[in-house]
């Protein structure tokens, strides 16, 4: 009986030593490309400019957008601002949005779909004032990566509000926070 207990305790101790108690949750894991380490789930900033059709104006307008995309564990979210007007610096629409993001990423491209709520301040020339207009905002962004964490690409978007609708296309510059350092001289 003592031998059986000894063998069982020895087997249990070997099993407990074999367990990886330092493993990270999946959303904290990283990958190595060349000699650099990158986070698999990472935040990114995109800055873009382009043209959009505004239903209030009935013509093309310059549009600038800044979006910060971040993750909470494995879920992505976007906070951003959009400025639209007849030309750069003359804005008749100032909009903020909060979205949920679906993302597909690999070493060469980043594809994201986003949709959520928006609040626009729409200029009313008759009242010489901005009026608030709630709405929904959504779009698709395709980024071709120049490096793992820097890229460029087009995106299409729409902001459908109570007082106006804006639909457009823009060119985005993508900056990812994926870089976690070099692996040179480090044991993995």
Secondary structure, DSSP 4 states (H G I P E B T S, - for coil): -HHHHHHHHHHHHHHHHHS-TTPPPGGG-EEEETTEEEESS--EEEEEEEEEEETTTTEEEEEEEEEEEEEETTEEEEEEEEEEESBTTB-SEEEEEEEEEEEEE-SSEEEEEEEEEEEEEEEETTTTEEEEEEEEEEEEEEEEEEETTEEEEEEEEEEEESS-EEEEEEEEEEEE--EEEE-TT---
